[in-house]
Amino acid sequence: MLADTALNLDLLKHIPWAVFVFCLGASVGSFMNVVMYRLPLGMSLSMPPSRCPICGGRLRFFRENLPILGWLILRGSCRYCKQPIPIRYMLVELAMAVGFLGLYIALFWVNTRTPWLGAIGGDWWHVQQFARGWPAFILVAFCFAGLVGMTVIDAKTFMIPIQIPVFVTIAAFLLWPVQAVLASPWPRVDTWPIPGVNWWWFSVAACGGAGVGVARVLLAMGVLKWSFADYEAYVTEEEPLADYPHARREMTVELMYLLPIILCLIIGGLVG
């Protein structure tokens, strides 16, 4: 009886947040559809508003533009021109919603004593719960969404738009201070979701960062060469990346850029 009561209370505690996270994931998935379609084409993400790519009919919010349900309500076709809407848009929204929900379950819901799954999050998430740990959760979820978007765009175009990692970085600088304010300070061992590092790791990271600066300076001075500098002389926009004949040579150029960084990492390890 007591076990059933505890289970019911656990469900009541998590289900509202789980529903919210699922809807948030679906909304992020809807936006990622826009990102994955427009960024490779150099289009604005905000203008024009969402519309049918065939007839240009504008998609209305809470109707055609409702994540997951919009595709189902329209039965997979545009309400204006009746042309089919690719199911991949709905599948991206559904996958993102399920991914966000799975992340919530792994971090906040699964008992830390559960084998394998319990080790994904840790005690911090259970101490804070979603009410106090939502900034860290949203940041991790944004990283997941950004990785999905970059993977899909890279698979189609062999390029990763810099806007996605820049957005995630800005989100980190905004959300992490908010998390510092909201997090419960007790017990102190659980103040942060990321384990602290010792001086050895700090030395490695600091020297590695200095190595990046050295490589960048050498690149600006012309000591190191830009990789794929003559790419456009061999491959036009209509041709695939595989037509470039000097890919192996450019790997050596990129390794030369990494050399100062690797050396600084080694120095950092010795100093630490």
KEKE-3310 file (N, C-alpha, C; in steps of 0.2 Angstrom, whole numbers, plus 5000, padded with zeros to 4 digits):
npx = (5004:5009:5020:5013:5007:5018:5023:5012:5013:5025:5023:5014:5022:5031:5024:5018:5029:5035:5026:5027:5041:5041:5032:5040:5051:5045:5042:5055:5060:5051:5057:5070:5068:5066:5078:5087:5082:5083:5096:5107:5103:5106:5096:5085:5080:5069:5061:5054:5038:5034:5029:5021:5033:5030:5018:5018:5009:5004:5008:4998:4999:4995:4987:4990:5004:5006:5016:5020:5005:5000:5004:4997:4984:4982:4984:4995:4996:4997:4985:4982:4987:4987:4997:5008:5016:5032:5035:5045:5047:5037:5042:5055:5051:5044:5054:5063:5055:5053:5067:5070:5061:5066:5078:5074:5069:5080:5088:5081:5071:5074:5079:5094:5101:5098:5104:5116:5107:5104:5117:5118:5114:5114:5116:5114:5104:5093:5092:5090:5079:5067:5062:5072:5083:5081:5088:5100:5096:5089:5100:5108:5098:5097:5110:5109:5099:5106:5117:5110:5104:5116:5122:5112:5113:5126:5127:5120:5126:5139:5144:5145:5135:5141:5132:5125:5133:5138:5126:5122:5133:5131:5119:5124:5132:5122:5112:5120:5124:5111:5107:5117:5111:5099:5101:5101:5111:5114:5116:5133:5141:5134:5131:5134:5130:5141:5155:5169:5186:5203:5219:5228:5220:5215:5227:5230:5219:5221:5233:5231:5221:5229:5237:5228:5227:5240:5241:5232:5238:5249:5243:5237:5249:5254:5262:5257:5245:5229:5217:5210:5211:5212:5200:5189:5194:5194:5182:5165:5150:5140:5145:5150:5158:5167:5174:5185:5202:5213:5212:5218:5230:5226:5223:5235:5239:5229:5233:5245:5240:5235:5246:5253:5243:5242:5255:5255:5245:5252:5263:5255:5250:5262:5267:5256)
npy = (4994:5006:5007:5008:5021:5029:5027:5033:5046:5049:5049:5059:5069:5070:5069:5081:5089:5081:5081:5095:5095:5087:5094:5105:5100:5096:5108:5114:5105:5108:5121:5117:5111:5122:5128:5118:5118:5131:5137:5131:5136:5150:5158:5169:5165:5170:5177:5174:5171:5155:5144:5135:5127:5125:5131:5143:5146:5153:5146:5144:5148:5136:5129:5124:5125:5118:5109:5092:5088:5096:5091:5079:5083:5089:5079:5076:5084:5100:5112:5122:5120:5106:5098:5085:5085:5082:5068:5068:5080:5080:5069:5073:5083:5074:5065:5074:5078:5066:5064:5075:5071:5059:5063:5070:5060:5052:5060:5066:5057:5043:5032:5035:5023:5014:5002:5007:5017:5025:5031:5040:5053:5058:5062:5076:5081:5075:5081:5094:5094:5098:5110:5118:5115:5117:5127:5121:5109:5113:5119:5107:5100:5109:5108:5095:5096:5105:5097:5087:5095:5100:5088:5083:5094:5093:5081:5083:5093:5094:5103:5113:5125:5139:5146:5138:5131:5144:5149:5140:5141:5155:5153:5145:5154:5162:5154:5147:5156:5159:5146:5145:5154:5148:5135:5124:5126:5116:5098:5103:5095:5092:5104:5108:5101:5096:5087:5094:5098:5094:5101:5097:5094:5107:5113:5107:5111:5125:5127:5120:5129:5140:5135:5135:5149:5151:5144:5151:5164:5160:5156:5168:5176:5170:5159:5146:5138:5141:5128:5120:5131:5133:5127:5132:5133:5121:5115:5118:5126:5117:5104:5089:5087:5077:5078:5086:5086:5086:5082:5073:5080:5092:5087:5086:5099:5103:5096:5101:5114:5109:5105:5114:5115:5102:5101:5110:5105:5094:5100:5106:5095:5090:5101:5102)
npz = (5000:5004:4995:4983:4985:4986:4973:4965:4970:4965:4951:4950:4953:4942:4930:4925:4922:4913:4902:4899:4895:4884:4875:4873:4867:4855:4850:4848:4839:4828:4825:4822:4810:4802:4803:4798:4785:4780:4784:4776:4764:4765:4770:4779:4796:4802:4793:4777:4786:4792:4779:4765:4755:4741:4736:4743:4753:4768:4784:4798:4815:4829:4820:4805:4808:4820:4830:4827:4828:4818:4806:4806:4807:4795:4787:4780:4769:4760:4765:4755:4742:4741:4739:4744:4760:4766:4777:4785:4791:4802:4808:4813:4822:4831:4835:4841:4852:4859:4862:4871:4881:4885:4889:4901:4908:4911:4918:4929:4933:4934:4946:4955:4959:4949:4938:4926:4919:4929:4932:4922:4925:4940:4957:4959:4950:4955:4968:4965:4956:4943:4945:4950:4942:4929:4920:4918:4912:4900:4893:4891:4883:4872:4867:4863:4853:4844:4840:4833:4822:4816:4812:4802:4793:4789:4784:4772:4766:4768:4776:4791:4799:4806:4814:4823:4833:4839:4844:4854:4862:4867:4873:4884:4891:4895:4902:4912:4923:4928:4932:4942:4952:4955:4959:4973:4988:4996:4998:4998:4990:4979:4972:4959:4942:4935:4937:4947:4942:4944:4948:4938:4926:4924:4921:4909:4901:4901:4895:4883:4878:4876:4866:4855:4853:4849:4837:4830:4829:4821:4810:4806:4803:4792:4793:4795:4784:4777:4776:4762:4754:4740:4735:4728:4716:4710:4712:4708:4714:4710:4710:4718:4735:4734:4722:4724:4722:4731:4744:4753:4754:4761:4773:4779:4780:4790:4801:4804:4809:4820:4827:4836:4846:4851:4856:4866:4874:4879:4886:4896:4903:4908:4916:4925)
capx = (5000:5014:5023:5008:5006:5024:5023:5007:5016:5031:5020:5011:5027:5035:5021:5017:5036:5037:5022:5030:5047:5039:5030:5046:5055:5042:5043:5062:5060:5048:5061:5075:5066:5067:5085:5090:5080:5085:5103:5111:5102:5107:5089:5083:5076:5063:5057:5047:5036:5033:5025:5022:5038:5028:5013:5019:5004:5007:5006:4995:5000:4990:4983:4995:5011:5007:5021:5017:4998:4998:5005:4992:4978:4982:4984:5001:4996:4995:4978:4981:4989:4985:5003:5010:5021:5036:5034:5051:5046:5034:5047:5060:5047:5043:5061:5066:5051:5055:5073:5069:5058:5071:5083:5071:5068:5087:5091:5077:5066:5076:5083:5101:5103:5096:5110:5118:5103:5105:5123:5118:5113:5118:5112:5113:5098:5088:5092:5088:5073:5067:5060:5078:5088:5079:5093:5105:5092:5088:5106:5109:5094:5099:5116:5107:5096:5111:5120:5105:5104:5123:5123:5108:5115:5133:5126:5117:5130:5146:5146:5142:5134:5144:5127:5122:5137:5138:5119:5123:5138:5128:5115:5128:5134:5116:5109:5124:5123:5105:5108:5120:5107:5093:5103:5101:5118:5115:5122:5138:5144:5129:5130:5135:5129:5147:5160:5175:5192:5209:5224:5231:5215:5215:5233:5230:5214:5223:5238:5227:5218:5235:5239:5224:5229:5247:5240:5228:5242:5253:5239:5236:5255:5255:5267:5252:5241:5222:5215:5206:5211:5210:5194:5184:5197:5193:5175:5160:5144:5135:5149:5151:5164:5172:5178:5191:5208:5219:5209:5223:5235:5224:5223:5242:5238:5225:5237:5250:5237:5234:5252:5254:5239:5244:5261:5253:5242:5257:5266:5250:5250:5269:5266:5251)
capy = (5000:5012:5007:5011:5028:5032:5027:5038:5053:5050:5050:5066:5074:5070:5069:5088:5092:5077:5084:5101:5094:5084:5099:5109:5096:5096:5115:5115:5101:5112:5126:5114:5110:5128:5129:5113:5119:5138:5139:5129:5141:5156:5161:5171:5160:5173:5180:5175:5166:5148:5144:5130:5128:5124:5136:5149:5147:5154:5141:5147:5145:5132:5125:5120:5125:5115:5103:5085:5087:5100:5086:5074:5086:5091:5072:5075:5088:5107:5114:5127:5117:5099:5094:5081:5087:5076:5066:5069:5086:5078:5064:5077:5085:5069:5063:5079:5078:5060:5065:5079:5067:5054:5066:5072:5054:5049:5065:5068:5052:5037:5032:5034:5016:5010:5001:5010:5023:5029:5034:5045:5060:5059:5065:5083:5082:5073:5085:5101:5093:5102:5117:5122:5113:5118:5130:5116:5104:5116:5119:5101:5099:5113:5105:5089:5098:5108:5091:5084:5100:5100:5081:5083:5098:5091:5075:5085:5099:5093:5110:5114:5132:5142:5149:5133:5131:5150:5150:5135:5145:5161:5150:5143:5160:5165:5150:5144:5160:5158:5140:5146:5157:5144:5129:5124:5126:5110:5097:5106:5091:5092:5111:5108:5095:5094:5086:5098:5096:5095:5106:5094:5095:5114:5115:5104:5115:5131:5127:5119:5135:5144:5132:5137:5155:5151:5142:5156:5169:5158:5156:5175:5178:5166:5153:5141:5139:5139:5122:5120:5138:5133:5123:5134:5133:5114:5112:5123:5124:5111:5098:5086:5088:5072:5080:5090:5081:5087:5081:5071:5085:5096:5084:5087:5106:5104:5093:5107:5118:5106:5103:5119:5114:5096:5102:5114:5100:5089:5104:5107:5089:5090:5106:5100)
capz = (5000:5005:4989:4978:4986:4984:4965:4963:4971:4960:4944:4950:4953:4936:4923:4922:4919:4907:4897:4897:4891:4877:4871:4872:4862:4849:4847:4846:4833:4823:4824:4819:4803:4799:4803:4793:4778:4778:4785:4770:4758:4767:4771:4786:4800:4804:4788:4779:4791:4789:4773:4760:4750:4734:4734:4747:4758:4775:4789:4804:4822:4832:4815:4801:4811:4827:4830:4826:4827:4812:4800:4807:4806:4788:4784:4776:4763:4761:4764:4750:4735:4742:4738:4750:4765:4768:4783:4789:4796:4808:4812:4816:4828:4836:4838:4846:4858:4862:4864:4877:4886:4887:4893:4907:4912:4913:4923:4935:4935:4935:4952:4954:4960:4944:4934:4920:4918:4935:4932:4917:4928:4946:4963:4958:4946:4960:4973:4962:4953:4937:4946:4951:4938:4922:4916:4915:4908:4894:4890:4888:4878:4866:4864:4859:4847:4840:4837:4828:4817:4813:4809:4796:4788:4787:4779:4766:4762:4770:4780:4798:4799:4813:4819:4828:4839:4842:4848:4860:4867:4870:4878:4889:4895:4898:4907:4917:4929:4930:4936:4949:4956:4956:4962:4980:4990:5000:5000:4994:4985:4974:4970:4952:4939:4931:4943:4947:4940:4948:4945:4932:4921:4923:4917:4902:4897:4900:4890:4876:4875:4874:4860:4850:4852:4845:4830:4826:4827:4816:4804:4803:4801:4786:4794:4793:4778:4777:4773:4756:4751:4733:4734:4723:4709:4708:4713:4708:4718:4708:4710:4725:4738:4733:4716:4725:4721:4735:4751:4757:4756:4765:4780:4782:4782:4796:4806:4805:4813:4827:4831:4842:4851:4854:4860:4872:4879:4882:4891:4901:4907:4912:4921:4930)
cpx = (5004:5018:5019:5007:5012:5025:5018:5010:5021:5028:5017:5016:5030:5031:5020:5023:5037:5033:5025:5036:5045:5036:5035:5050:5052:5042:5050:5063:5057:5053:5067:5074:5067:5074:5089:5088:5083:5092:5107:5109:5103:5101:5089:5079:5070:5058:5059:5045:5035:5028:5026:5028:5036:5023:5014:5014:5006:5004:5004:4997:4994:4985:4988:5002:5011:5011:5018:5010:4996:4999:4999:4985:4977:4983:4990:5001:4994:4988:4977:4982:4988:4991:5005:5016:5025:5035:5040:5051:5042:5038:5052:5057:5046:5049:5064:5062:5052:5062:5074:5066:5062:5076:5081:5071:5075:5090:5087:5073:5069:5080:5090:5104:5101:5103:5110:5114:5104:5112:5123:5118:5117:5113:5110:5106:5092:5087:5089:5081:5072:5065:5067:5084:5086:5084:5098:5102:5091:5094:5108:5105:5095:5106:5114:5104:5101:5115:5116:5105:5110:5124:5119:5111:5122:5132:5123:5122:5137:5149:5142:5141:5137:5138:5125:5127:5138:5131:5120:5128:5135:5123:5118:5130:5128:5113:5113:5124:5116:5104:5111:5116:5102:5095:5103:5108:5119:5112:5128:5141:5140:5127:5130:5133:5136:5152:5166:5181:5198:5214:5227:5226:5215:5221:5233:5225:5217:5229:5236:5224:5223:5237:5235:5226:5236:5245:5236:5233:5247:5249:5238:5243:5257:5260:5263:5248:5234:5221:5210:5205:5210:5205:5190:5187:5196:5186:5170:5155:5140:5139:5150:5157:5169:5176:5184:5197:5213:5217:5214:5229:5233:5223:5230:5242:5234:5229:5242:5247:5236:5240:5254:5250:5240:5250:5260:5249:5247:5261:5262:5250:5257:5269:5261:5253)
cpy = (5006:5013:5010:5018:5032:5033:5032:5045:5054:5052:5057:5071:5075:5071:5076:5091:5088:5079:5090:5100:5091:5089:5104:5106:5096:5103:5116:5111:5105:5118:5123:5112:5116:5129:5124:5114:5126:5139:5137:5134:5148:5161:5164:5166:5163:5175:5176:5170:5160:5147:5137:5131:5128:5130:5143:5151:5148:5149:5145:5144:5142:5129:5121:5120:5122:5109:5096:5085:5091:5095:5081:5077:5087:5084:5072:5079:5095:5108:5119:5123:5109:5095:5091:5085:5082:5074:5067:5075:5084:5073:5068:5080:5080:5066:5068:5079:5072:5061:5069:5075:5062:5057:5068:5065:5051:5054:5066:5062:5046:5037:5031:5028:5012:5008:5004:5017:5028:5033:5040:5052:5060:5062:5072:5085:5080:5078:5092:5100:5098:5109:5121:5120:5114:5122:5125:5111:5107:5117:5113:5099:5103:5110:5098:5091:5101:5102:5088:5088:5100:5094:5081:5087:5096:5085:5077:5089:5098:5100:5110:5122:5134:5144:5145:5133:5138:5151:5146:5138:5151:5158:5148:5148:5163:5161:5147:5149:5160:5151:5141:5149:5153:5138:5129:5123:5120:5104:5100:5102:5091:5099:5111:5101:5092:5093:5091:5095:5098:5100:5103:5095:5103:5116:5113:5109:5122:5132:5125:5125:5140:5142:5134:5144:5156:5149:5147:5162:5167:5158:5164:5178:5175:5160:5147:5143:5137:5133:5124:5127:5138:5128:5125:5134:5126:5112:5118:5121:5118:5104:5096:5087:5083:5074:5084:5085:5081:5086:5078:5076:5090:5094:5086:5095:5107:5101:5098:5112:5116:5105:5108:5117:5107:5097:5105:5110:5096:5093:5105:5101:5088:5095:5104:5094)
cpz = (5000:4998:4983:4979:4984:4976:4963:4964:4966:4953:4944:4950:4946:4930:4921:4919:4913:4901:4894:4892:4884:4873:4869:4867:4855:4845:4845:4840:4827:4820:4820:4812:4799:4798:4798:4786:4776:4778:4779:4764:4759:4768:4778:4790:4802:4799:4781:4784:4788:4784:4769:4755:4743:4732:4738:4752:4765:4780:4796:4810:4825:4827:4811:4804:4818:4826:4831:4824:4820:4806:4800:4805:4798:4784:4779:4770:4764:4760:4758:4743:4735:4740:4745:4754:4767:4775:4788:4793:4802:4812:4816:4823:4834:4839:4843:4853:4862:4865:4871:4882:4889:4891:4900:4911:4915:4918:4929:4937:4937:4942:4951:4955:4955:4940:4928:4919:4923:4935:4927:4920:4934:4951:4962:4955:4951:4965:4971:4960:4947:4939:4948:4946:4931:4918:4913:4911:4901:4890:4887:4883:4871:4863:4860:4852:4842:4836:4831:4821:4813:4809:4802:4791:4785:4782:4772:4762:4763:4773:4786:4799:4806:4817:4824:4834:4843:4846:4854:4865:4870:4875:4884:4894:4898:4904:4913:4923:4932:4935:4943:4954:4959:4960:4970:4983:4994:4997:4996:4989:4979:4971:4962:4948:4936:4937:4942:4944:4945:4944:4938:4926:4919:4919:4910:4898:4896:4895:4883:4873:4872:4867:4854:4848:4848:4838:4827:4824:4821:4809:4801:4801:4794:4787:4793:4788:4780:4773:4768:4754:4744:4731:4728:4716:4706:4707:4713:4713:4717:4709:4717:4728:4736:4726:4718:4725:4726:4743:4755:4759:4761:4773:4783:4784:4789:4802:4808:4810:4820:4831:4837:4848:4855:4858:4867:4877:4883:4888:4897:4906:4911:4917:4927:4934)
residu = (MET:LEU:ALA:ASP:THR:ALA:LEU:ASN:LEU:ASP:LEU:LEU:LYS:HIS:ILE:PRO:TRP:ALA:VAL:PHE:VAL:PHE:CYS:LEU:GLY:ALA:SER:VAL:GLY:SER:PHE:MET:ASN:VAL:VAL:MET:TYR:ARG:LEU:PRO:LEU:GLY:MET:SER:LEU:SER:MET:PRO:PRO:SER:ARG:CYS:PRO:ILE:CYS:GLY:GLY:ARG:LEU:ARG:PHE:PHE:ARG:GLU:ASN:LEU:PRO:ILE:LEU:GLY:TRP:LEU:ILE:LEU:ARG:GLY:SER:CYS:ARG:TYR:CYS:LYS:GLN:PRO:ILE:PRO:ILE:ARG:TYR:MET:LEU:VAL:GLU:LEU:ALA:MET:ALA:VAL:GLY:PHE:LEU:GLY:LEU:TYR:ILE:ALA:LEU:PHE:TRP:VAL:ASN:THR:ARG:THR:PRO:TRP:LEU:GLY:ALA:ILE:GLY:GLY:ASP:TRP:TRP:HIS:VAL:GLN:GLN:PHE:ALA:ARG:GLY:TRP:PRO:ALA:PHE:ILE:LEU:VAL:ALA:PHE:CYS:PHE:ALA:GLY:LEU:VAL:GLY:MET:THR:VAL:ILE:ASP:ALA:LYS:THR:PHE:MET:ILE:PRO:ILE:GLN:ILE:PRO:VAL:PHE:VAL:THR:ILE:ALA:ALA:PHE:LEU:LEU:TRP:PRO:VAL:GLN:ALA:VAL:LEU:ALA:SER:PRO:TRP:PRO:ARG:VAL:ASP:THR:TRP:PRO:ILE:PRO:GLY:VAL:ASN:TRP:TRP:TRP:PHE:SER:VAL:ALA:ALA:CYS:GLY:GLY:ALA:GLY:VAL:GLY:VAL:ALA:ARG:VAL:LEU:LEU:ALA:MET:GLY:VAL:LEU:LYS:TRP:SER:PHE:ALA:ASP:TYR:GLU:ALA:TYR:VAL:THR:GLU:GLU:GLU:PRO:LEU:ALA:ASP:TYR:PRO:HIS:ALA:ARG:ARG:GLU:MET:THR:VAL:GLU:LEU:MET:TYR:LEU:LEU:PRO:ILE:ILE:LEU:CYS:LEU:ILE:ILE:GLY:GLY:LEU:VAL:GLY)
# end
